[in-house]
Amino acid sequence: MSDAEILRVAQAGDEAAFEQLVAGHRRELSAHCYRMLGSAADAEDALQDTLLRAWRALPRFEGRSSLRSWLFRIATNVSLRVLERRPPRVLPIDYGPAADPHGTVAAPLVESVWIEPYPDDQLPVEAGYEQREAVELAFIAALQHLPARQRAVLILRDVLGFSAREVAEALDATPASVDSALQRAHKTVEQRVPERSQQATLRALGDDELRATIGRFAAAWERADVDALKAMLAEDARFAMPPHPTWLTGRDAIADFLRIRPFRPGWHERVVPTRANGQLAFGHYARKQDRFVPHALSVLSLRGQEIADLTVFLTPEPFARFRLPETVA
C-alpha cells in the first residue's frame, strides 16, 4: 500500500497500519523528547503519550501539514506539559560549586533533577551531524537553561529544520515571535557550549586515535592506575558523579579524589566501551563475589586528545537502555 492508503486504513481504526505509519518516526520523536526533557526515562514516557494522543486524534488529521510535522507538534506540546510540572534537569556542575577532593561526598539527591545519558544506538539511523551534536551532554545541559518554549523553538528550528511558520503553528505563536525566541535562545546556548563540538573533536582524532583512547582509559580504570588517568586529563578537567551533587575541577584534585574514593584498596571494576550522547562512554561493573555487576556509566568529553569532562552516572539504571551485559565474568 502507498503511504496515503496506509493512512486511510489507520484512520479507520487499524492499529497495525498506525504502527506502520509511525514506525519511521519513533527514534526521531524519542530523541526530540529527550532534548526537551533531558531525561531518557521521561522521553520514553513522553513518546508513549505522544503516540497515544496521535492514535486518538488520527481520524481528525486532514493532511494540511506533513505527518512528521503533525507528530512533532504533538510531541512538543506533550513535553511542554511535562516541563510545567517538574524542575529543569541539570548536571552537578550547574547545581553548585566545586568540592574539596578530600572532603565528604554529598549524599545523592532524592528528587530527579539530573540529566540522564542517552544511548547512541537509539538515535535515528540517518541522524545527521547536527542531530548528533544536539544530543551531546554540553548541549543538552545548555538547553535546560532556556525557558521551555525557547527550548522548543531552538530544537524545532535548528535541529529538526522546521520553518518558522511550522514552528509557529506547533506552538500557537507567530513566525515573528518564533524568530525572536530563536535569537534569545542562541545567545544563552552559545555562552554555555564549548567552541568545538564532540562530533568535530572525534572526527579530527580519527578511528585509530579513538581506539587508543578507549583502550588507555579502560586499562587505566581497571588497573586503578591514577597516574595513567591523570595523564589523560586536561589541566582544568571536571569530574561529576550524579546523583551526587559533588563535583571536582582540576587534574590534581581529580587524581587525589580517585586515590581516596573509587580506587581505594579492595575495589575492582571492569569497563565495557559504549557510546552515549554522541560521545565516548563506558559501562562500569563492580566486583561482587565471583562476578562483576552494573555500577555506573561514564561519559567522556574530549578536548583534542585530553579528557575535559568526565561525568560518571552512579546508577545501574541506564544499562538495560544501553543494552549492556547484565554481568561480566
C-alpha positions as CSV (number, residue, x, y, z in Angstrom):
1,M,0.0,0.0,0.0
2,S,1.0,3.6,-0.5
3,D,1.5,5.9,2.4
4,A,-1.8,7.6,1.7
5,E,-3.6,4.2,1.7
6,I,-1.9,3.2,5.0
7,L,-3.1,6.5,6.5
8,R,-6.7,5.8,5.4
9,V,-6.6,2.3,6.9
10,A,-5.1,3.6,10.1
11,Q,-7.7,6.4,10.3
12,A,-10.4,3.7,10.0
13,G,-9.0,2.1,13.2
14,D,-6.4,-0.4,12.1
15,E,-3.7,-0.4,14.8
16,A,-1.2,-2.3,12.7
17,A,-1.5,0.3,10.0
18,F,-0.9,3.0,12.6
19,E,2.2,1.3,13.8
20,Q,3.5,1.1,10.3
21,L,2.7,4.7,9.8
22,V,4.7,6.0,12.8
23,A,7.5,3.4,12.8
24,G,9.9,5.5,10.8
25,H,9.4,8.5,13.2
26,R,9.8,6.8,16.6
27,R,13.5,7.3,17.1
28,E,13.4,10.9,15.9
29,L,10.5,11.6,18.2
30,S,12.2,9.9,21.1
31,A,15.4,12.0,20.6
32,H,13.3,15.1,20.4
33,C,11.6,14.4,23.7
34,Y,15.0,13.7,25.3
35,R,16.3,17.1,24.1
36,M,13.3,18.8,25.5
37,L,13.3,16.9,28.9
38,G,17.0,15.9,29.5
39,S,15.9,12.5,30.7
40,A,15.8,9.3,28.7
41,A,13.1,7.8,31.1
42,D,10.9,10.9,30.7
43,A,11.5,10.8,27.0
44,E,10.2,7.2,26.8
45,D,7.0,8.2,28.7
46,A,6.5,11.3,26.5
47,L,6.9,9.3,23.4
48,Q,4.2,6.8,24.5
49,D,1.9,9.7,25.4
50,T,2.6,11.3,22.0
51,L,1.7,8.1,20.1
52,L,-1.4,7.5,22.2
53,R,-2.6,11.1,21.5
54,A,-1.7,10.7,17.8
55,W,-3.7,7.5,17.6
56,R,-6.8,9.1,19.2
57,A,-6.5,12.2,17.0
58,L,-5.7,10.4,13.8
59,P,-9.2,10.4,12.4
60,R,-9.2,14.2,12.5
61,F,-5.8,14.5,10.7
62,E,-6.6,16.2,7.4
63,G,-3.2,16.3,5.9
64,R,-2.8,20.1,5.8
65,S,0.7,19.5,7.2
66,S,3.0,16.6,6.8
67,L,2.5,13.6,9.2
68,R,6.0,14.3,10.6
69,S,5.2,17.9,11.4
70,W,1.9,16.9,13.0
71,L,3.6,14.2,15.2
72,F,6.3,16.7,16.3
73,R,3.6,19.2,17.2
74,I,2.0,16.6,19.5
75,A,5.4,15.5,21.0
76,T,6.5,19.1,21.6
77,N,3.3,20.0,23.4
78,V,3.4,16.8,25.5
79,S,7.0,17.7,26.5
80,L,5.9,21.3,27.4
81,R,3.2,19.9,29.7
82,V,5.8,17.7,31.4
83,L,8.1,20.7,31.9
84,E,5.3,22.6,33.6
85,R,5.2,20.2,36.5
86,R,8.8,19.4,37.2
87,P,12.1,21.2,37.8
88,P,14.7,21.5,35.0
89,R,17.3,18.8,34.7
90,V,20.9,19.8,35.4
91,L,24.4,18.4,35.8
92,P,26.2,18.8,39.1
93,I,28.4,21.5,37.6
94,D,25.3,23.7,37.2
95,Y,24.0,22.8,40.7
96,G,26.6,24.2,43.0
97,P,30.3,25.0,43.5
98,A,33.2,22.5,43.0
99,A,34.1,20.4,46.1
100,D,37.3,19.7,48.0
101,P,38.6,16.3,46.9
102,H,39.5,15.4,50.5
103,G,36.0,16.4,51.8
104,T,32.9,14.3,52.2
105,V,30.9,13.3,49.1
106,A,27.4,14.8,49.4
107,A,24.5,12.4,49.6
108,P,22.6,11.6,46.4
109,L,19.6,13.9,45.9
110,V,16.3,12.1,46.3
111,E,14.5,14.2,43.6
112,S,15.1,13.6,39.9
113,V,17.0,16.7,38.9
114,W,19.8,15.2,36.9
115,I,20.3,15.0,33.2
116,E,20.5,11.4,32.1
117,P,22.7,9.8,29.4
118,Y,21.2,8.8,26.0
119,P,22.3,5.8,24.0
120,D,23.7,6.4,20.5
121,D,22.0,3.3,19.1
122,Q,18.6,4.8,19.8
123,L,19.3,7.8,17.6
124,P,17.7,7.8,14.1
125,V,19.8,5.6,11.8
126,E,20.1,8.5,9.4
127,A,20.8,11.1,12.1
128,G,23.0,13.8,10.6
129,Y,26.0,15.6,12.0
130,E,23.8,18.4,13.5
131,Q,21.4,16.0,15.1
132,R,24.2,14.1,16.9
133,E,25.7,17.4,18.0
134,A,22.3,18.2,19.5
135,V,22.4,15.2,22.0
136,E,25.9,16.0,23.4
137,L,25.8,16.4,27.1
138,A,27.0,20.1,27.0
139,F,24.2,21.0,24.5
140,I,21.5,19.1,26.5
141,A,22.7,20.9,29.7
142,A,22.6,24.3,27.9
143,L,19.1,23.6,26.7
144,Q,17.9,23.2,30.2
145,H,18.7,26.8,31.0
146,L,16.2,28.0,28.4
147,P,12.6,28.7,29.1
148,A,10.6,25.8,27.8
149,R,9.1,27.5,24.7
150,Q,12.5,28.9,23.7
151,R,13.9,25.4,24.0
152,A,11.2,24.0,21.8
153,V,11.8,26.8,19.2
154,L,15.6,26.2,19.0
155,I,15.2,22.4,18.7
156,L,12.4,22.5,16.1
157,R,14.2,25.2,14.0
158,D,17.9,24.4,14.3
159,V,18.0,20.7,14.9
160,L,14.9,19.4,13.1
161,G,14.8,22.0,10.3
162,F,11.2,23.1,10.6
163,S,10.3,26.5,9.2
164,A,9.3,29.5,11.4
165,R,5.7,29.1,10.1
166,E,5.6,25.4,11.0
167,V,7.0,26.1,14.5
168,A,4.6,29.0,15.0
169,E,1.7,26.6,14.2
170,A,3.0,24.0,16.6
171,L,3.3,26.5,19.4
172,D,0.2,28.6,18.6
173,A,2.5,31.6,18.0
174,T,3.5,33.9,15.2
175,P,6.6,33.5,13.0
176,A,7.9,36.8,14.2
177,S,7.8,35.7,17.9
178,V,9.4,32.4,16.9
179,D,12.3,34.2,15.2
180,S,12.7,36.5,18.3
181,A,12.7,33.5,20.7
182,L,15.3,31.7,18.5
183,Q,17.7,34.7,18.7
184,R,17.4,34.8,22.5
185,A,17.9,31.0,22.7
186,H,21.1,31.3,20.6
187,K,22.6,33.8,23.0
188,T,22.1,31.6,26.0
189,V,23.2,28.4,24.4
190,E,26.3,29.8,22.8
191,Q,27.6,31.0,26.2
192,R,27.3,27.5,27.6
193,V,28.6,25.1,25.0
194,P,32.3,24.6,24.0
195,E,33.6,26.2,20.8
196,R,34.1,22.8,19.3
197,S,31.6,20.0,19.5
198,Q,32.4,16.5,20.4
199,Q,31.4,15.4,16.8
200,A,34.1,17.7,15.4
201,T,36.7,16.5,18.0
202,L,36.0,12.8,17.4
203,R,36.2,13.2,13.6
204,A,39.5,15.1,13.9
205,L,41.1,12.4,16.1
206,G,40.2,9.6,13.7
207,D,39.4,6.0,14.4
208,D,42.9,4.8,15.3
209,E,43.3,7.5,18.0
210,L,39.8,6.9,19.3
211,R,40.5,3.2,19.7
212,A,43.8,4.1,21.5
213,T,41.9,6.5,23.8
214,I,39.3,3.9,24.6
215,G,42.0,1.3,25.4
216,R,44.0,3.6,27.6
217,F,41.0,4.7,29.6
218,A,39.7,1.2,30.1
219,A,43.1,-0.2,31.0
220,A,43.9,2.6,33.5
221,W,40.5,2.3,35.2
222,E,40.6,-1.4,35.5
223,R,44.1,-1.2,37.0
224,A,43.1,1.6,39.2
225,D,46.1,3.5,37.8
226,V,45.6,7.1,38.9
227,D,48.7,8.4,37.3
228,A,47.7,6.9,33.9
229,L,44.2,8.5,34.2
230,K,45.7,11.8,35.4
231,A,47.9,11.9,32.3
232,M,44.7,11.7,30.1
233,L,43.0,14.7,31.9
234,A,43.1,18.3,30.8
235,E,44.6,20.6,33.4
236,D,41.2,22.2,34.0
237,A,39.2,18.9,33.7
238,R,36.0,18.5,35.6
239,F,34.7,15.3,37.2
240,A,31.0,14.9,38.2
241,M,29.1,11.9,39.6
242,P,25.3,12.3,39.6
243,P,23.1,11.6,41.5
244,H,25.7,13.1,44.0
245,P,25.8,16.9,43.7
246,T,29.5,16.8,44.4
247,W,31.9,17.6,41.5
248,L,35.6,18.4,41.2
249,T,37.7,20.6,39.0
250,G,41.4,20.4,38.1
251,R,43.6,17.5,37.2
252,D,45.3,17.3,40.6
253,A,42.1,17.5,42.6
254,I,40.5,14.7,40.5
255,A,43.6,12.5,40.9
256,D,43.5,13.0,44.7
257,F,39.8,12.1,44.8
258,L,40.4,8.9,42.7
259,R,43.0,7.7,45.1
260,I,40.8,8.3,48.1
261,R,37.5,7.1,46.8
262,P,36.8,4.8,43.8
263,F,40.4,3.4,43.7
264,R,40.5,2.5,47.4
265,P,42.1,-0.8,48.3
266,G,40.0,-3.8,47.5
267,W,37.8,-2.1,44.9
268,H,37.9,-3.7,41.5
269,E,36.0,-2.7,38.3
270,R,35.7,-3.8,34.7
271,V,34.6,-1.4,32.0
272,V,32.8,-2.0,28.7
273,P,33.0,0.6,25.9
274,T,29.8,2.1,24.6
275,R,28.5,5.4,23.1
276,A,26.3,7.9,24.8
277,N,25.1,11.4,23.6
278,G,27.4,11.1,20.6
279,Q,30.4,10.7,22.9
280,L,32.7,8.0,24.2
281,A,31.2,6.2,27.1
282,F,31.8,3.2,29.3
283,G,29.7,0.8,31.4
284,H,31.4,0.2,34.8
285,Y,31.0,-3.1,36.6
286,A,31.8,-3.5,40.3
287,R,33.1,-6.8,41.6
288,K,30.6,-8.8,43.6
289,Q,31.9,-12.2,44.7
290,D,32.8,-14.1,41.5
291,R,31.3,-11.7,39.0
292,F,31.1,-8.0,38.1
293,V,27.7,-6.3,38.2
294,P,26.4,-2.9,36.8
295,H,27.6,0.0,38.8
296,A,27.9,3.2,36.8
297,L,28.0,4.7,33.3
298,S,30.7,7.3,32.4
299,V,30.6,9.7,29.5
300,L,33.8,11.4,28.3
301,S,34.0,14.9,26.7
302,L,37.3,15.3,24.9
303,R,39.2,18.4,24.1
304,G,41.7,17.3,21.5
305,Q,43.3,14.2,23.0
306,E,42.6,15.2,26.6
307,I,39.5,14.5,28.7
308,A,37.9,17.8,29.5
309,D,34.8,16.4,31.3
310,L,34.3,13.0,32.9
311,T,30.7,12.5,34.0
312,V,30.1,9.3,35.9
313,F,26.4,8.4,36.4
314,L,26.5,6.4,39.5
315,T,23.5,4.2,38.9
316,P,22.9,0.9,37.1
317,E,19.6,2.1,35.6
318,P,20.9,3.0,32.1
319,F,22.5,-0.4,31.5
320,A,19.3,-2.0,30.1
321,R,18.6,1.0,27.9
322,F,22.2,0.8,26.6
323,R,21.9,-3.0,26.0
324,L,25.0,-3.5,28.1
325,P,25.6,-7.0,29.6
326,E,23.9,-7.9,32.9
327,T,27.1,-9.2,34.3
328,V,30.8,-9.5,33.4
329,A,32.7,-12.7,34.3
